Amino acid sequence: MTQETSIKLFEQKQIRSSWDEEQEKWYFSIVDVIEALTASPRPRKYWNALKTKLIDEGSELSQKLGQLKMQSADGKFYKTDVADTEQLFRLIQSIPSPKAEPFKLWIAKVARERIDEIEDPEIGIDRLMETYLRKGYSKEWINQRLKSIEIRKELTEEWENRGVQKGQEFAILTDDITQAWSGFSTKQYKKFKDLKKENLRDHMTNLELVLNMLAEATTTEISKEKKPKTFPENRKIAKQGGTIAGNTRKEIEEKTGKRIVTNLNAKQLEQKRQNDVLNQQNPIYR
């Protein structure tokens, strides 16, 4: 079963999801759905109570639901109750919420968009660009981000070819690369930028993205040449790839006298960019 995990947004609420290529189905985290629909501060407790209620009523729905490992806020992967589109439609009937109908429309839209993207991959790229533009990112940054996605995909495909398991092993190797080039573990890097569930790369500057791409692309090339057979060998190569980009970072910092890795997140970076433009146009504000 080939899975592709991602995060979808419903009214700015993050819904962890996983696409099964073989079955051509989306699977959604039930806890995330409940949080989005009910705004409950304890969605897991809500779900446990609802699951018990469904069992007591003799519903077969809870018995047919599956589990997938999904990344939590702490960066680790845990088994999470998931439901496909059809199961979610049935489950929502048991959740009193004024958002139920809009959520059903959202699910249908997400499912349809994925099928469209499979038939024409350019649609997915266009939608992603539109999403970033709506968030206020510049076209230059978006082009870098799209390139980083392509490089990341090449790296994960190489890892899969070397027998690396998705989930925890991917996370460990990513952490090795990040630590080697930036000086931070992924968790430390996100904390430095005051992020929680957000994607770290979405909050990088152009130069941070470039160095991260260099680290991942270098790791891919070394792996193709060395053909590692064990996970420890993959870790060694990940650190080598990250170190090459890390040395580049240090050289740039030495020449410019400025630190590359910044604690600014996307919102603060955009505000800084706007202030810089204002200062250039109006010297009085300097």
N, C-alpha and C positions, 0 to 999 in steps of 0.2 A: 504494500500500500504506500504510494508516494504522496506525502503531505506537504503542503505549502502553507506556512502559518503567516498571519498578518493581523493587523488591528484595523477595524472599521470604526467609523464614527457615526453615532446616532445622536443628534442634538448635542454635539460636543462630548458625549459620553463614549468612552472607549469600549469596544466589544472585541474581545479576542476571538479569532476565527481561524479555521484551518480548511484548506481546499484539498479534497481527495481527488486526484487526477483520474484514478481508475473508475470510481463511481460517479465522477463529475458532480460532486455535492459539496456544499459548504457545511461545516460544522461550527456551531457557535457556543461559546462559554455560557452556560445557563445562569451562573452567578452574575456575570456581567449584564446579561439581558434583564435580569430581575432588578439589578441596581439602576439600570437605565429607565425601566418602566415605573418603579416604585419610589426611587430616591431613598430607599431604606439604608440606614447607616450600618446595618448588619445583614447584608444580602445573603450570606451563607446560612445564617440562622433562619432567615425567611424561606430559603430554598429547602432546608432540612424539614421545616414544619410543613411546607407544601407537599414535599415528597411523601411524608408520613400520611398526610391527608389523602393523597391520591391512592396510596396502597390500601388504606382503610376503606376507601370507596370502591376498591376492586379494579381500579384502572390499570391497564396493562402498559400504559405509557412509560411509567417509571422503570419498568423492567426492560424496556427496549432501548433505553438511553445508554449511550456509550461513554467512555472516558478517553481523553487524550492528554498527553503531557503538554502543558502550556506554561509559558513564562509568567511568573508572578512579579509583583512590584519589587521584590528583593533580588530579582535577576535570576532566580533559580526556577527550575521546571518542576511542576507538580501535576499529578493526575487530576484532571478537572472534568466534571460532568459536562457533557456536550450534547447538543441536539441538532439534527439536520433541519432544513427549512420546514418540511411537513410536520415534524414533531414539535417545532417551535410554535407553529400556527395553533396546534392543539393545546399546547401548554399555556399559551397566552390567554386562552379562554378561562383558565382558572386563576388568572391574575387580574383583580379589579384595578384598572388604570385607564385614565382618559387618553393615555398615549398608545393604547393597544392597537387601534386602527392605523394610526400613522406608522407604527412600528411594523405592522404587517406589510404595508406598502413599501417600506424601506427594505425589508427582507426580500421581497419580490424583485425590487430594483437591483439589489446587490447580486442576487442570483442571475438575473438577466445580463447584467453588465459583464459578469465573469464569462458567460458563454460567448458574448460578443467579442471579448478580448481574445479568447482562444481562437475564434474564427479570423480575427484581424488584430494582431498584437499592437499595431500602431494606435488603435483605439485606446488601449490601456496607457500608452505613453502620453497621448494627448490629454486624457483625463487626469493623469498624475500632474502634468504641467499646469492644467487649469486649477487643480487643488492648491498647488503651491503659490500660483499667482494670486488666488483669492486670499491666501494667508499673508500676502504682502512681500513675498520673496522677489528678488530681482531676477530678470531673465538670465543674467550671467551666473548667478548662484544656482538657479534651477538646472542649467546645462551641466554644471559641475556635479550636482546631486544625481542627475540621471546617469551620468557617466560612472559615478560611484556605485550605483545600483548594478550596472552592467559588470563592473569589475568584481563586485561582491558575488554576483551570480557565478562568474567564472571560477572564483575561489571555492565556493561551496560545492560546485560540480566536481572540482578536483579532489576535494576532501571526500566526497561520496565515492569517487573512483578508488580512493585509497582505503576505503572501508571505515571511514570516520562516521560515527553515528550522529544523526541530527539530535538536537536538544542539548544535553549537558556537555557532550564532547565538543560540539560546535562552539558552545559558549566558552569553554575553557581555552580553546585555540584562539578565539576572538580576543579573549582577555589577555593571552600571551602577546598577541600582536599589538594590542592597544598599549599595554604596559611598556613594551619595548620601544615604541616610537614616541609616546607622549609622556611617559614617566608616571602615568596613572593607570590603575586598573579600571575596567569599564565602570564599576560601581563608584569608585572614587571620582572618576571623570564626570559622571552624571551628578554626583553630589556637589562637585565643584561648580557646576553650572546650575545648581538648584533645580534639577529635574527629578521626576519620579517615574511615571510610566512612559514618558515621552521618548521618542527615538533620538538617541544621542546625535546621529549624523544630521538630523534636521536642525540641530542647534550649533553646528560648526560653522566657522568662517570659511571663506574660499580656501585659504591656506591650510587650515586644519583638514578640510576635505581632501585637498591635494596630497598631503602627507599620509593621510589614512589610505588613500587610493594607492599611493606608492608602496606602502607597507603591504597591502593585500595583493597587489599585482606582483610584487617581488616574491612574496611567499608562494604564489601560484607557480611562477616560473621555476623557483628552486625545487618545489615539490615535483614538477614535471620532469626535471632532470634527475633528482635523487631517488624518486619513486619509493617513498617510505612505506614500510610494511607494517609498522606498529604505531600505536598511538603515541608513545614516548618519542618516536622518530618524527612524527608529525609536529609535536610540541617543539622540538628542537628547531625544525625548519620555520615554524611560525615565529619563534623568537628571533631567528636570523633575519627573516623578512622585515620584522618590525624594527630591528636594530639598525638596518640600513637606512630606513626612513628616519629613525631617531637621530642618527648621525647627521643626516641632511638638516633636520630641525635645528640641531645644535650649531651647525655652520651658519645657518640663516640668522639665528639669534646672535651669534658672535659678530656677524657683519652689520646687523641692523641695530643691535643693542636693545631689541624689543623681544618680549616673550611671545612665542607663537600660540601656545595653548592659553586661551582666555576663559575667564569664568562667566563671560556674557552668554546669555541664551538668545534664541531667535528674536524674541520681543525686544530685548535690550539692544541687540545688534542693529535692528531696524531703526530704533529710536536714535541710536548713535549715528547711523547713516543719514537720517533726516536732519539731525543737528549739524553734521558736517556740511551738508548741502546748504543749509540756512546760513552757516557762517561764511561760506564761500560767496553766496549771493548778497549777503548783508554784512559787510565788515564791522558794522557798529555792534553786532552781537558778539564779537570776539572778546 
